[in-house]
């Protein structure tokens, strides 16, 4: 059986949640001997991880930018759907400030559920084109990991907003043991 360890990254949310410092992410990295998969982000947490991985073990996940939706920054959109997304995002961030009292809760199923629900609101607000791009890019990531997992364990860091998708798909694979470390 192949083990895939999946860890969420806060990337753009990091400044708002100092309870999840990059130093915590380096420990699983120091214990892993195989490939390390990172998203193509230029955030400080990804840069710190990238700096600690030997180049021959570093792999890059497919970009999610075609289907990505940042947190809404204003409370008024151009449509009722965008207004609903902005309201949802504001409430979600408030809830995360209360719920994420410890780093362990960031890689918890409740966090995954919150972001999966958010994705439903995003898809409703932005339509099928964005939803299809999201699904297509997630499928690419899944295919990358399944191809790489043949015969070796993997350590994979993904955006907290998208971790639910990979966790669900990987947990459905009989030949994969999905590991979510307690950080």
C-alpha positions as CSV (number, residue, x, y, z in Angstrom):
1,X,0.0,0.0,0.0
2,X,1.1,3.5,-0.8
3,X,0.8,6.2,1.8
4,X,0.0,9.8,0.8
5,X,0.3,12.4,3.5
6,X,-1.9,15.4,2.8
7,X,-1.4,18.7,4.6
8,X,-3.3,21.9,4.2
9,X,-1.6,25.2,3.5
10,X,-3.1,28.5,4.5
11,X,-1.1,30.5,1.9
12,X,-3.1,33.8,1.5
13,X,-4.8,33.2,4.9
14,X,-1.6,32.7,6.8
15,X,-1.3,36.3,8.1
16,X,-4.8,36.0,9.7
17,X,-4.0,32.8,11.4
18,X,-0.6,32.8,13.1
19,X,-1.5,29.6,15.0
20,X,-0.3,27.7,12.0
21,X,3.3,28.7,11.4
22,X,5.5,27.3,8.7
23,X,7.8,25.8,11.3
24,X,5.0,23.2,12.1
25,X,4.9,22.2,8.4
26,X,8.7,21.5,8.3
27,X,8.5,18.6,10.8
28,X,6.6,16.2,8.4
29,X,9.0,17.3,5.7
30,X,12.0,16.4,7.7
31,X,10.7,12.8,8.3
32,X,9.8,12.2,4.6
33,X,12.2,10.6,2.2
34,X,10.2,10.5,-1.1
35,X,8.6,13.0,-3.4
36,X,7.2,16.3,-2.0
37,X,4.3,17.9,-3.9
38,X,3.6,21.6,-3.7
39,X,1.1,23.9,-5.3
40,X,2.5,26.5,-7.8
41,X,2.1,29.4,-5.4
42,X,4.4,32.2,-4.5
43,X,3.3,32.4,-0.9
44,X,5.7,32.5,2.0
45,X,4.7,29.1,3.3
46,X,5.3,27.4,-0.1
47,X,8.6,29.3,-0.5
48,X,9.8,28.1,2.9
49,X,8.8,24.5,2.1
50,X,10.4,24.7,-1.3
51,X,13.7,25.9,0.2
52,X,13.8,22.8,2.5
53,X,13.1,20.1,-0.2
54,X,16.0,18.6,-2.1
55,X,15.4,19.6,-5.8
56,X,15.3,16.0,-7.1
57,X,12.3,15.2,-4.7
58,X,10.3,18.4,-5.4
59,X,7.2,18.1,-7.6
60,X,4.6,20.7,-8.6
61,X,0.9,20.1,-8.6
62,X,-1.3,21.4,-11.4
63,X,-2.4,25.0,-10.9
64,X,-6.0,25.6,-9.7
65,X,-5.9,29.2,-11.0
66,X,-8.4,28.6,-13.8
67,X,-11.1,27.6,-11.3
68,X,-9.9,29.6,-8.3
69,X,-12.0,32.1,-6.4
70,X,-10.4,34.3,-3.8
71,X,-12.3,35.3,-0.7
72,X,-14.6,38.2,-1.6
73,X,-13.1,41.4,-0.3
74,X,-16.2,43.6,-0.5
75,X,-19.7,43.1,0.8
76,X,-21.4,44.2,-2.4
77,X,-21.2,42.4,-5.7
78,X,-22.7,42.9,-9.1
79,X,-25.3,40.3,-8.7
80,X,-27.3,38.7,-5.8
81,X,-25.1,35.6,-6.2
82,X,-21.9,37.6,-5.7
83,X,-23.5,39.4,-2.7
84,X,-24.3,36.0,-1.2
85,X,-20.7,34.8,-1.8
86,X,-19.3,38.0,-0.1
87,X,-21.6,37.4,2.9
88,X,-20.7,33.8,3.1
89,X,-17.0,34.6,2.9
90,X,-17.3,37.1,5.7
91,X,-19.2,34.7,7.9
92,X,-16.8,31.9,7.1
93,X,-13.7,33.9,8.1
94,X,-15.4,34.9,11.3
95,X,-16.3,31.2,12.0
96,X,-12.7,30.1,11.2
97,X,-11.3,32.7,13.6
98,X,-13.4,31.0,16.3
99,X,-12.9,27.4,15.2
100,X,-9.2,27.5,14.3
101,X,-8.1,27.9,17.9
102,X,-5.4,25.3,17.3
103,X,-3.4,24.1,14.3
104,X,-4.9,20.6,14.5
105,X,-8.3,21.9,13.4
106,X,-6.9,23.2,10.1
107,X,-6.5,19.6,8.8
108,X,-9.7,18.5,10.3
109,X,-12.8,17.2,8.5
110,X,-14.9,20.1,9.7
111,X,-12.5,22.5,7.9
112,X,-12.9,20.4,4.8
113,X,-16.7,20.5,5.1
114,X,-16.6,24.3,5.4
115,X,-14.5,24.8,2.3
116,X,-16.6,22.2,0.3
117,X,-19.7,24.2,1.2
118,X,-17.9,27.4,0.2
119,X,-17.1,25.9,-3.2
120,X,-20.8,25.2,-3.7
121,X,-21.5,28.9,-3.1
122,X,-18.6,29.9,-5.4
123,X,-20.0,27.7,-8.2
124,X,-23.5,29.1,-7.7
125,X,-22.2,32.7,-7.8
126,X,-19.8,32.3,-10.8
127,X,-21.5,29.6,-12.9
128,X,-20.5,26.4,-14.6
129,X,-17.4,27.6,-16.4
130,X,-15.5,28.2,-13.2
131,X,-16.9,25.0,-11.7
132,X,-15.8,23.0,-14.7
133,X,-12.3,24.5,-14.6
134,X,-12.0,23.7,-10.9
135,X,-13.0,20.1,-11.4
136,X,-10.7,19.7,-14.4
137,X,-7.7,21.1,-12.5
138,X,-8.4,19.0,-9.4
139,X,-8.7,15.9,-11.6
140,X,-5.2,16.8,-13.0
141,X,-3.8,16.9,-9.5
142,X,-5.4,13.6,-8.6
143,X,-4.0,12.0,-11.7
144,X,-0.5,13.4,-11.0
145,X,-0.6,11.9,-7.5
146,X,-2.0,8.6,-8.6
147,X,0.8,8.2,-11.2
148,X,3.5,9.2,-8.8
149,X,2.2,7.0,-6.0
150,X,3.0,3.8,-7.7
151,X,5.6,2.3,-5.5
152,X,6.4,5.2,-3.3
153,X,5.0,7.3,-0.4
154,X,4.2,10.9,-1.1
155,X,4.0,14.1,1.0
156,X,1.6,16.6,-0.5
157,X,0.8,20.1,0.6
158,X,-2.3,21.7,-0.8
159,X,-4.3,24.9,-0.4
160,X,-6.7,24.6,2.5
161,X,-9.5,25.7,0.2
162,X,-9.0,22.6,-2.0
163,X,-7.8,19.9,0.4
164,X,-11.3,18.5,0.8
165,X,-11.4,17.5,-2.8
166,X,-8.2,15.5,-2.9
167,X,-8.8,14.0,0.6
168,X,-12.1,12.7,-0.7
169,X,-10.8,11.2,-3.9
170,X,-7.7,9.7,-2.3
171,X,-9.7,8.1,0.5
172,X,-11.8,6.3,-2.1
173,X,-8.7,4.5,-3.6
174,X,-8.1,1.0,-2.3
175,X,-4.4,1.1,-3.0
176,X,-3.8,4.3,-1.1
177,X,-3.5,4.9,2.6
178,X,-4.4,8.6,3.2
179,X,-2.6,10.1,6.2
180,X,-3.5,13.4,7.8
181,X,-0.9,14.2,10.4
182,X,-1.7,15.9,13.7
183,X,0.3,19.1,13.6
